[in-house]
Amino acid sequence: MPRLTDYRLLCFDVYGTLIDWEGGILEALQPILSASGQPFTREHLLTVYQELESNQQRLTPDMPYSQLLSAVHPALAERLGLPTPSEEQSKRFGESIGSWPAFPDTVEALHRLRKHYKLVVLSNVDKASFAKSNAGSLQGFPFDQILTAQEIGSYKPDARNFAYMKKAVQASFGIEPSQILQTAQSQFHDHQPAREAGIKSVWIVRPGATMGNTPDPIFDWRFDTLGAMADALQEGHV
């Protein structure tokens, strides 16, 4: 059986895996939610949001993520039966990505994992928004390579994103697909297309997460948190 130490590179999803995008999105929605006074469950809000975001990504694969968030915002309000937000409110929602918090274990775990692997970002985001997140809650962590949907021209789970990543890390580091571990929370955005691309994966479950889940999860390793993965690697258990 292969071990985690057999691999050379971790390819990270960021929002949902390293950063609490569900918490960030819900916080950014508070201005329109609190004004309505209507009760919505967390699961309902996030399920509707993910559906609208995924549809928008398919319709406008070249739209920068912050603008895409702004476009989804009024559609979400309409779906929920809320008043139409102002253009400024939608703009602020799109710009909120830079303030979404990292999970408590993320940064410390990244520093431990970088002792063993190249660490690469493959994110459904634009460069400017990721730069804000990296300078903010990710504390300026020095990833070895940053690949965004903006430069690729499509959003995960599009197969083009994984094909682009494989070529990029081979060119930059001489690393083959068999040496890559897709390390992510979302089954929909990451694990399913990674499997189709011939890449093994580590599922960072983030218990309680709603977005990106599928009925039949696929993975090669599973940990509740990135910190737990770093612990297992350090202790030689996997």
Helices and strands as residue ranges (DSSP letters): G 4-6, E 9-12, H 21-36, H 42-59, H 65-80, H 87-95, G 96-99, H 106-113, E 118-123, H 127-135, E 145-148, H 149-152, H 159-173, G 177-179, E 180-184, I 187-191, H 192-196, E 200-204, E 221-223, H 226-235
